[in-house]
Amino acid sequence: MSSDGAYRHHSLPIDVTPVQLERALWVLVAISLVGDVVTTFIGLHLGLAESNPIARGAIEGYGLAGMLVLKAFAIGVGLVCRPLLPRAYRPIVPAGLALPWLLAVFINMYMISLVI
């Protein structure tokens, strides 16, 4: 059995290298992290509750520092795992961090809009 041609290489619809894409996604990680932290604490200030039990425990026990430690841990896991991927697939790491945090920002904004 031969594996010649078994893997198809897909190109992006725009002319961007994997390195450029990864850099842009790390910027998105930073933006989504800040957005998640800010909207979470605004929501908490307005009387909403954190739905993630791990984050809730960190926030209740250590406040903002607890939340930032959790975020730093997630980024650290991503950075440790990143070298295990082929270079072309490394943008998946920041994408995997940014997308859930962006989703959290939109959910937080929606929940905040319900109480103000």
N, CA, C and O atoms as a GROMACS GRO file, in nm:
protein
  464
    1MET      N    1   0.086  -0.116   0.000
    1MET     CA    2   0.000   0.000   0.000
    1MET      C    3   0.091   0.123   0.000
    1MET      O    4   0.185   0.131   0.079
    2SER      N    5   0.063   0.214  -0.086
    2SER     CA    6   0.143   0.335  -0.100
    2SER      C    7   0.065   0.454  -0.046
    2SER      O    8  -0.057   0.460  -0.057
    3SER      N    9   0.138   0.547   0.012
    3SER     CA   10   0.074   0.668   0.063
    3SER      C   11   0.100   0.788  -0.028
    3SER      O   12   0.068   0.901   0.008
    4ASP      N   13   0.157   0.763  -0.144
    4ASP     CA   14   0.182   0.873  -0.237
    4ASP      C   15   0.050   0.937  -0.277
    4ASP      O   16  -0.041   0.869  -0.326
    5GLY      N   17   0.039   1.064  -0.255
    5GLY     CA   18  -0.082   1.137  -0.292
    5GLY      C   19  -0.197   1.118  -0.196
    5GLY      O   20  -0.308   1.163  -0.222
    6ALA      N   21  -0.172   1.051  -0.085
    6ALA     CA   22  -0.280   1.027   0.011
    6ALA      C   23  -0.318   1.153   0.086
    6ALA      O   24  -0.430   1.165   0.136
    7TYR      N   25  -0.228   1.247   0.094
    7TYR     CA   26  -0.255   1.371   0.165
    7TYR      C   27  -0.270   1.483   0.065
    7TYR      O   28  -0.182   1.507  -0.017
    8ARG      N   29  -0.381   1.551   0.074
    8ARG     CA   30  -0.403   1.665  -0.013
    8ARG      C   31  -0.364   1.791   0.063
    8ARG      O   32  -0.394   1.805   0.181
    9HIS      N   33  -0.299   1.880  -0.006
    9HIS     CA   34  -0.261   2.006   0.055
    9HIS      C   35  -0.361   2.112   0.010
    9HIS      O   36  -0.380   2.134  -0.110
   10HIS      N   37  -0.423   2.176   0.106
   10HIS     CA   38  -0.520   2.280   0.076
   10HIS      C   39  -0.454   2.415   0.094
   10HIS      O   40  -0.374   2.435   0.185
   11SER      N   41  -0.488   2.506   0.008
   11SER     CA   42  -0.437   2.642   0.025
   11SER      C   43  -0.551   2.730   0.073
   11SER      O   44  -0.669   2.702   0.051
   12LEU      N   45  -0.515   2.836   0.138
   12LEU     CA   46  -0.613   2.930   0.188
   12LEU      C   47  -0.666   3.015   0.073
   12LEU      O   48  -0.596   3.034  -0.027
   13PRO      N   49  -0.787   3.067   0.085
   13PRO     CA   50  -0.843   3.148  -0.023
   13PRO      C   51  -0.772   3.283  -0.040
   13PRO      O   52  -0.790   3.349  -0.142
   14ILE      N   53  -0.694   3.323   0.057
   14ILE     CA   54  -0.616   3.446   0.045
   14ILE      C   55  -0.468   3.409   0.050
   14ILE      O   56  -0.432   3.301   0.096
   15ASP      N   57  -0.385   3.498   0.001
   15ASP     CA   58  -0.242   3.470  -0.004
   15ASP      C   59  -0.178   3.504   0.129
   15ASP      O   60  -0.132   3.616   0.151
   16VAL      N   61  -0.174   3.406   0.219
   16VAL     CA   62  -0.115   3.424   0.351
   16VAL      C   63  -0.039   3.296   0.388
   16VAL      O   64  -0.086   3.185   0.362
   17THR      N   65   0.076   3.314   0.446
   17THR     CA   66   0.155   3.198   0.487
   17THR      C   67   0.103   3.146   0.621
   17THR      O   68   0.036   3.220   0.694
   18PRO      N   69   0.132   3.021   0.654
   18PRO     CA   70   0.092   2.970   0.786
   18PRO      C   71   0.150   3.054   0.901
   18PRO      O   72   0.085   3.069   1.004
   19VAL      N   73   0.269   3.107   0.883
   19VAL     CA   74   0.331   3.191   0.988
   19VAL      C   75   0.250   3.319   1.006
   19VAL      O   76   0.224   3.360   1.119
   20GLN      N   77   0.212   3.383   0.895
   20GLN     CA   78   0.132   3.506   0.904
   20GLN      C   79  -0.005   3.476   0.966
   20GLN      O   80  -0.056   3.553   1.048
   21LEU      N   81  -0.064   3.365   0.926
   21LEU     CA   82  -0.194   3.326   0.982
   21LEU      C   83  -0.182   3.302   1.132
   21LEU      O   84  -0.268   3.345   1.209
   22GLU      N   85  -0.077   3.234   1.173
   22GLU     CA   86  -0.058   3.207   1.316
   22GLU      C   87  -0.040   3.336   1.394
   22GLU      O   88  -0.098   3.352   1.502
   23ARG      N   89   0.038   3.428   1.341
   23ARG     CA   90   0.056   3.557   1.410
   23ARG      C   91  -0.077   3.630   1.426
   23ARG      O   92  -0.107   3.682   1.533
   24ALA      N   93  -0.156   3.633   1.320
   24ALA     CA   94  -0.286   3.700   1.327
   24ALA      C   95  -0.376   3.632   1.429
   24ALA      O   96  -0.449   3.699   1.502
   25LEU      N   97  -0.371   3.500   1.435
   25LEU     CA   98  -0.453   3.428   1.532
   25LEU      C   99  -0.407   3.450   1.675
   25LEU      O  100  -0.490   3.451   1.766
   26TRP      N  101  -0.276   3.469   1.698
   26TRP     CA  102  -0.229   3.500   1.834
   26TRP      C  103  -0.278   3.639   1.876
   26TRP      O  104  -0.308   3.661   1.993
   27VAL      N  105  -0.286   3.732   1.781
   27VAL     CA  106  -0.344   3.864   1.811
   27VAL      C  107  -0.491   3.846   1.850
   27VAL      O  108  -0.540   3.908   1.944
   28LEU      N  109  -0.560   3.760   1.775
   28LEU     CA  110  -0.700   3.732   1.807
   28LEU      C  111  -0.714   3.666   1.944
   28LEU      O  112  -0.811   3.692   2.015
   29VAL      N  113  -0.618   3.582   1.983
   29VAL     CA  114  -0.618   3.523   2.117
   29VAL      C  115  -0.612   3.633   2.222
   29VAL      O  116  -0.689   3.632   2.318
   30ALA      N  117  -0.522   3.728   2.203
   30ALA     CA  118  -0.507   3.838   2.301
   30ALA      C  119  -0.636   3.920   2.309
   30ALA      O  120  -0.682   3.952   2.419
   31ILE      N  121  -0.693   3.952   2.195
   31ILE     CA  122  -0.817   4.032   2.193
   31ILE      C  123  -0.931   3.955   2.258
   31ILE      O  124  -1.006   4.010   2.339
   32SER      N  125  -0.945   3.828   2.223
   32SER     CA  126  -1.055   3.749   2.279
   32SER      C  127  -1.036   3.725   2.429
   32SER      O  128  -1.134   3.721   2.504
   33LEU      N  129  -0.912   3.708   2.473
   33LEU     CA  130  -0.884   3.691   2.616
   33LEU      C  131  -0.928   3.815   2.693
   33LEU      O  132  -0.998   3.805   2.793
   34VAL      N  133  -0.886   3.931   2.646
   34VAL     CA  134  -0.924   4.056   2.713
   34VAL      C  135  -1.076   4.073   2.710
   34VAL      O  136  -1.137   4.110   2.810
   35GLY      N  137  -1.135   4.046   2.595
   35GLY     CA  138  -1.281   4.058   2.584
   35GLY      C  139  -1.354   3.966   2.679
   35GLY      O  140  -1.452   4.006   2.741
   36ASP      N  141  -1.307   3.843   2.691
   36ASP     CA  142  -1.371   3.748   2.780
   36ASP      C  143  -1.358   3.791   2.926
   36ASP      O  144  -1.456   3.788   3.001
   37VAL      N  145  -1.239   3.832   2.965
   37VAL     CA  146  -1.218   3.875   3.104
   37VAL      C  147  -1.303   3.998   3.135
   37VAL      O  148  -1.370   4.003   3.238
   38VAL      N  149  -1.301   4.097   3.047
   38VAL     CA  150  -1.376   4.221   3.071
   38VAL      C  151  -1.526   4.194   3.077
   38VAL      O  152  -1.593   4.238   3.170
   39THR      N  153  -1.578   4.121   2.978
   39THR     CA  154  -1.723   4.096   2.978
   39THR      C  155  -1.765   4.005   3.093
   39THR      O  156  -1.876   4.018   3.145
   40THR      N  157  -1.678   3.913   3.132
   40THR     CA  158  -1.710   3.828   3.248
   40THR      C  159  -1.724   3.912   3.373
   40THR      O  160  -1.820   3.897   3.448
   41PHE      N  161  -1.629   4.000   3.397
   41PHE     CA  162  -1.634   4.080   3.521
   41PHE      C  163  -1.744   4.185   3.517
   41PHE      O  164  -1.800   4.220   3.621
   42ILE      N  165  -1.776   4.237   3.399
   42ILE     CA  166  -1.892   4.327   3.389
   42ILE      C  167  -2.019   4.250   3.424
   42ILE      O  168  -2.102   4.298   3.500
   43GLY      N  169  -2.032   4.130   3.367
   43GLY     CA  170  -2.149   4.047   3.397
   43GLY      C  171  -2.159   4.012   3.544
   43GLY      O  172  -2.268   4.017   3.601
   44LEU      N  173  -2.048   3.978   3.604
   44LEU     CA  174  -2.048   3.946   3.747
   44LEU      C  175  -2.089   4.068   3.830
   44LEU      O  176  -2.164   4.056   3.927
   45HIS      N  177  -2.039   4.184   3.790
   45HIS     CA  178  -2.073   4.308   3.861
   45HIS      C  179  -2.224   4.338   3.850
   45HIS      O  180  -2.283   4.396   3.940
   46LEU      N  181  -2.284   4.296   3.738
   46LEU     CA  182  -2.426   4.320   3.718
   46LEU      C  183  -2.514   4.212   3.782
   46LEU      O  184  -2.637   4.217   3.774
   47GLY      N  185  -2.451   4.113   3.845
   47GLY     CA  186  -2.528   4.011   3.913
   47GLY      C  187  -2.538   3.879   3.839
   47GLY      O  188  -2.603   3.786   3.887
   48LEU      N  189  -2.475   3.867   3.726
   48LEU     CA  190  -2.475   3.740   3.654
   48LEU      C  191  -2.377   3.644   3.721
   48LEU      O  192  -2.294   3.686   3.802
   49ALA      N  193  -2.387   3.517   3.687
   49ALA     CA  194  -2.300   3.416   3.748
   49ALA      C  195  -2.211   3.353   3.641
   49ALA      O  196  -2.251   3.340   3.526
   50GLU      N  197  -2.093   3.315   3.680
   50GLU     CA  198  -2.001   3.242   3.591
   50GLU      C  199  -2.052   3.099   3.578
   50GLU      O  200  -2.077   3.033   3.679
   51SER      N  201  -2.070   3.051   3.455
   51SER     CA  202  -2.125   2.917   3.435
   51SER      C  203  -2.019   2.808   3.437
   51SER      O  204  -2.052   2.692   3.462
   52ASN      N  205  -1.894   2.841   3.411
   52ASN     CA  206  -1.786   2.743   3.413
   52ASN      C  207  -1.746   2.720   3.559
   52ASN      O  208  -1.699   2.814   3.625
   53PRO      N  209  -1.763   2.598   3.612
   53PRO     CA  210  -1.735   2.576   3.754
   53PRO      C  211  -1.588   2.597   3.792
   53PRO      O  212  -1.559   2.640   3.903
   54ILE      N  213  -1.497   2.567   3.702
   54ILE     CA  214  -1.355   2.587   3.733
   54ILE      C  215  -1.324   2.737   3.739
   54ILE      O  216  -1.258   2.784   3.832
   55ALA      N  217  -1.372   2.810   3.640
   55ALA     CA  218  -1.351   2.955   3.640
   55ALA      C  219  -1.422   3.020   3.758
   55ALA      O  220  -1.370   3.113   3.819
   56ARG      N  221  -1.543   2.971   3.789
   56ARG     CA  222  -1.617   3.027   3.902
   56ARG      C  223  -1.538   3.011   4.032
   56ARG      O  224  -1.529   3.104   4.112
   57GLY      N  225  -1.481   2.892   4.052
   57GLY     CA  226  -1.400   2.869   4.172
   57GLY      C  227  -1.277   2.957   4.177
   57GLY      O  228  -1.241   3.010   4.283
   58ALA      N  229  -1.211   2.973   4.062
   58ALA     CA  230  -1.091   3.059   4.057
   58ALA      C  231  -1.127   3.204   4.085
   58ALA      O  232  -1.055   3.273   4.156
   59ILE      N  233  -1.238   3.249   4.029
   59ILE     CA  234  -1.280   3.389   4.048
   59ILE      C  235  -1.324   3.411   4.193
   59ILE      O  236  -1.288   3.511   4.254
   60GLU      N  237  -1.403   3.318   4.246
   60GLU     CA  238  -1.449   3.333   4.385
   60GLU      C  239  -1.333   3.329   4.483
   60GLU      O  240  -1.334   3.399   4.584
   61GLY      N  241  -1.233   3.247   4.453
   61GLY     CA  242  -1.119   3.233   4.544
   61GLY      C  243  -1.013   3.340   4.527
   61GLY      O  244  -0.953   3.384   4.624
   62TYR      N  245  -0.989   3.381   4.403
   62TYR     CA  246  -0.874   3.469   4.377
   62TYR      C  247  -0.906   3.591   4.290
   62TYR      O  248  -0.817   3.669   4.259
   63GLY      N  249  -1.032   3.607   4.252
   63GLY     CA  250  -1.071   3.725   4.174
   63GLY      C  251  -1.008   3.726   4.035
   63GLY      O  252  -0.993   3.623   3.970
   64LEU      N  253  -0.972   3.846   3.992
   64LEU     CA  254  -0.913   3.865   3.860
   64LEU      C  255  -0.786   3.784   3.843
   64LEU      O  256  -0.761   3.728   3.736
   65ALA      N  257  -0.704   3.776   3.947
   65ALA     CA  258  -0.579   3.699   3.939
   65ALA      C  259  -0.608   3.552   3.909
   65ALA      O  260  -0.536   3.490   3.831
   66GLY      N  261  -0.711   3.496   3.969
   66GLY     CA  262  -0.748   3.358   3.943
   66GLY      C  263  -0.789   3.335   3.799
   66GLY      O  264  -0.751   3.236   3.736
   67MET      N  265  -0.866   3.429   3.746
   67MET     CA  266  -0.908   3.420   3.606
   67MET      C  267  -0.788   3.429   3.513
   67MET      O  268  -0.778   3.353   3.416
   68LEU      N  269  -0.697   3.520   3.542
   68LEU     CA  270  -0.579   3.537   3.457
   68LEU      C  271  -0.486   3.416   3.464
   68LEU      O  272  -0.424   3.380   3.364
   69VAL      N  273  -0.477   3.353   3.580
   69VAL     CA  274  -0.396   3.231   3.592
   69VAL      C  275  -0.456   3.120   3.507
   69VAL      O  276  -0.382   3.046   3.440
   70LEU      N  277  -0.588   3.106   3.508
   70LEU     CA  278  -0.652   3.005   3.423
   70LEU      C  279  -0.624   3.031   3.276
   70LEU      O  280  -0.594   2.938   3.201
   71LYS      N  281  -0.634   3.156   3.234
   71LYS     CA  282  -0.607   3.191   3.094
   71LYS      C  283  -0.460   3.164   3.061
   71LYS      O  284  -0.429   3.112   2.954
   72ALA      N  285  -0.371   3.199   3.151
   72ALA     CA  286  -0.228   3.176   3.127
   72ALA      C  287  -0.200   3.026   3.118
   72ALA      O  288  -0.117   2.984   3.038
   73PHE      N  289  -0.267   2.946   3.200
   73PHE     CA  290  -0.249   2.801   3.194
   73PHE      C  291  -0.292   2.748   3.058
   73PHE      O  292  -0.223   2.665   2.999
   74ALA      N  293  -0.406   2.794   3.009
   74ALA     CA  294  -0.455   2.748   2.878
   74ALA      C  295  -0.357   2.785   2.767
   74ALA      O  296  -0.327   2.703   2.680
   75ILE      N  297  -0.306   2.907   2.772
   75ILE     CA  298  -0.208   2.950   2.672
   75ILE      C  299  -0.080   2.867   2.686
   75ILE      O  300  -0.020   2.829   2.586
   76GLY      N  301  -0.039   2.840   2.808
   76GLY     CA  302   0.080   2.759   2.832
   76GLY      C  303   0.066   2.619   2.774
   76GLY      O  304   0.160   2.567   2.713
   77VAL      N  305  -0.050   2.557   2.793
   77VAL     CA  306  -0.073   2.424   2.735
   77VAL      C  307  -0.062   2.432   2.583
   77VAL      O  308  -0.002   2.345   2.520
   78GLY      N  309  -0.122   2.535   2.525
   78GLY     CA  310  -0.114   2.553   2.381
   78GLY      C  311   0.028   2.569   2.332
   78GLY      O  312   0.067   2.511   2.231
   79LEU      N  313   0.106   2.648   2.405
   79LEU     CA  314   0.245   2.672   2.364
   79LEU      C  315   0.331   2.546   2.379
   79LEU      O  316   0.423   2.524   2.300
   80VAL      N  317   0.302   2.464   2.479
   80VAL     CA  318   0.376   2.340   2.498
   80VAL      C  319   0.341   2.240   2.387
   80VAL      O  320   0.428   2.168   2.337
   81CYS      N  321   0.215   2.235   2.349
   81CYS     CA  322   0.171   2.140   2.246
   81CYS      C  323   0.203   2.186   2.103
   81CYS      O  324   0.215   2.103   2.013
   82ARG      N  325   0.218   2.314   2.083
   82ARG     CA  326   0.241   2.371   1.950
   82ARG      C  327   0.355   2.305   1.874
   82ARG      O  328   0.338   2.272   1.757
   83PRO      N  329   0.473   2.283   1.935
   83PRO     CA  330   0.583   2.222   1.860
   83PRO      C  331   0.558   2.077   1.818
   83PRO      O  332   0.630   2.024   1.734
   84LEU      N  333   0.457   2.014   1.873
   84LEU     CA  334   0.425   1.876   1.836
   84LEU      C  335   0.356   1.868   1.701
   84LEU      O  336   0.348   1.761   1.641
   85LEU      N  337   0.307   1.982   1.652
   85LEU     CA  338   0.236   1.985   1.524
   85LEU      C  339   0.330   2.020   1.410
   85LEU      O  340   0.428   2.092   1.430
   86PRO      N  341   0.300   1.971   1.290
   86PRO     CA  342   0.375   2.018   1.174
   86PRO      C  343   0.354   2.169   1.158
   86PRO      O  344   0.248   2.221   1.193
   87ARG      N  345   0.453   2.237   1.107
   87ARG     CA  346   0.450   2.382   1.096
   87ARG      C  347   0.322   2.435   1.030
   87ARG      O  348   0.266   2.536   1.073
   88ALA      N  349   0.275   2.368   0.927
   88ALA     CA  350   0.156   2.415   0.854
   88ALA      C  351   0.030   2.409   0.940
   88ALA      O  352  -0.067   2.480   0.913
   89TYR      N  353   0.030   2.324   1.044
   89TYR     CA  354  -0.089   2.308   1.127
   89TYR      C  355  -0.082   2.382   1.260
   89TYR      O  356  -0.175   2.374   1.340
   90ARG      N  357   0.025   2.451   1.284
   90ARG     CA  358   0.040   2.521   1.412
   90ARG      C  359  -0.063   2.632   1.436
   90ARG      O  360  -0.093   2.662   1.551
   91PRO      N  361  -0.118   2.694   1.331
   91PRO     CA  362  -0.222   2.795   1.358
   91PRO      C  363  -0.345   2.740   1.430
   91PRO      O  364  -0.426   2.816   1.482
   92ILE      N  365  -0.359   2.607   1.432
   92ILE     CA  366  -0.474   2.549   1.502
   92ILE      C  367  -0.468   2.578   1.652
   92ILE      O  368  -0.572   2.584   1.718
   93VAL      N  369  -0.348   2.596   1.706
   93VAL     CA  370  -0.334   2.622   1.850
   93VAL      C  371  -0.398   2.756   1.888
   93VAL      O  372  -0.485   2.757   1.975
   94PRO      N  373  -0.358   2.868   1.828
   94PRO     CA  374  -0.424   2.992   1.866
   94PRO      C  375  -0.572   2.995   1.824
   94PRO      O  376  -0.654   3.057   1.891
   95ALA      N  377  -0.605   2.928   1.715
   95ALA     CA  378  -0.747   2.922   1.676
   95ALA      C  379  -0.828   2.849   1.782
   95ALA      O  380  -0.940   2.889   1.814
   96GLY      N  381  -0.771   2.742   1.836
   96GLY     CA  382  -0.839   2.665   1.940
   96GLY      C  383  -0.854   2.740   2.071
   96GLY      O  384  -0.943   2.709   2.151
   97LEU      N  385  -0.769   2.838   2.093
   97LEU     CA  386  -0.782   2.923   2.211
   97LEU      C  387  -0.877   3.039   2.185
   97LEU      O  388  -0.962   3.070   2.268
   98ALA      N  389  -0.863   3.102   2.071
   98ALA     CA  390  -0.940   3.224   2.042
   98ALA      C  391  -1.088   3.196   2.020
   98ALA      O  392  -1.173   3.272   2.068
   99LEU      N  393  -1.122   3.091   1.950
   99LEU     CA  394  -1.263   3.068   1.915
   99LEU      C  395  -1.354   3.049   2.036
   99LEU      O  396  -1.459   3.112   2.042
  100PRO      N  397  -1.317   2.965   2.133
  100PRO     CA  398  -1.406   2.954   2.250
  100PRO      C  399  -1.415   3.083   2.330
  100PRO      O  400  -1.521   3.117   2.384
  101TRP      N  401  -1.303   3.156   2.338
  101TRP     CA  402  -1.307   3.282   2.412
  101TRP      C  403  -1.390   3.386   2.338
  101TRP      O  404  -1.460   3.466   2.401
  102LEU      N  405  -1.385   3.387   2.205
  102LEU     CA  406  -1.472   3.478   2.129
  102LEU      C  407  -1.618   3.441   2.148
  102LEU      O  408  -1.703   3.528   2.165
  103LEU      N  409  -1.646   3.313   2.147
  103LEU     CA  410  -1.783   3.268   2.173
  103LEU      C  411  -1.828   3.313   2.311
  103LEU      O  412  -1.942   3.358   2.329
  104ALA      N  413  -1.740   3.301   2.409
  104ALA     CA  414  -1.773   3.346   2.545
  104ALA      C  415  -1.801   3.496   2.548
  104ALA      O  416  -1.892   3.541   2.618
  105VAL      N  417  -1.725   3.574   2.472
  105VAL     CA  418  -1.748   3.719   2.466
  105VAL      C  419  -1.888   3.747   2.414
  105VAL      O  420  -1.961   3.829   2.471
  106PHE      N  421  -1.928   3.679   2.306
  106PHE     CA  422  -2.061   3.704   2.250
  106PHE      C  423  -2.171   3.657   2.344
  106PHE      O  424  -2.274   3.724   2.357
  107ILE      N  425  -2.151   3.545   2.409
  107ILE     CA  426  -2.250   3.499   2.507
  107ILE      C  427  -2.258   3.597   2.624
  107ILE      O  428  -2.367   3.632   2.669
  108ASN      N  429  -2.142   3.642   2.673
  108ASN     CA  430  -2.141   3.738   2.782
  108ASN      C  431  -2.211   3.867   2.742
  108ASN      O  432  -2.289   3.922   2.820
  109MET      N  433  -2.183   3.916   2.622
  109MET     CA  434  -2.247   4.040   2.578
  109MET      C  435  -2.398   4.022   2.567
  109MET      O  436  -2.474   4.112   2.602
  110TYR      N  437  -2.440   3.908   2.519
  110TYR     CA  438  -2.584   3.881   2.510
  110TYR      C  439  -2.646   3.880   2.650
  110TYR      O  440  -2.750   3.942   2.672
  111MET      N  441  -2.583   3.810   2.744
  111MET     CA  442  -2.637   3.802   2.879
  111MET      C  443  -2.638   3.940   2.946
  111MET      O  444  -2.732   3.974   3.017
  112ILE      N  445  -2.533   4.017   2.923
  112ILE     CA  446  -2.529   4.154   2.978
  112ILE      C  447  -2.642   4.237   2.920
  112ILE      O  448  -2.704   4.316   2.992
  113SER      N  449  -2.669   4.220   2.790
  113SER     CA  450  -2.776   4.299   2.727
  113SER      C  451  -2.912   4.266   2.785
  113SER      O  452  -3.004   4.348   2.779
  114LEU      N  453  -2.927   4.147   2.841
  114LEU     CA  454  -3.056   4.110   2.901
  114LEU      C  455  -3.081   4.176   3.036
  114LEU      O  456  -3.196   4.189   3.078
  115VAL      N  457  -2.973   4.219   3.104
  115VAL     CA  458  -2.991   4.274   3.237
  115VAL      C  459  -2.975   4.426   3.242
  115VAL      O  460  -3.004   4.487   3.345
  116ILE      N  461  -2.930   4.487   3.135
  116ILE     CA  462  -2.918   4.634   3.139
  116ILE      C  463  -3.029   4.699   3.061
  116ILE      O  464  -3.035   4.822   3.054
   0.00000   0.00000   0.00000
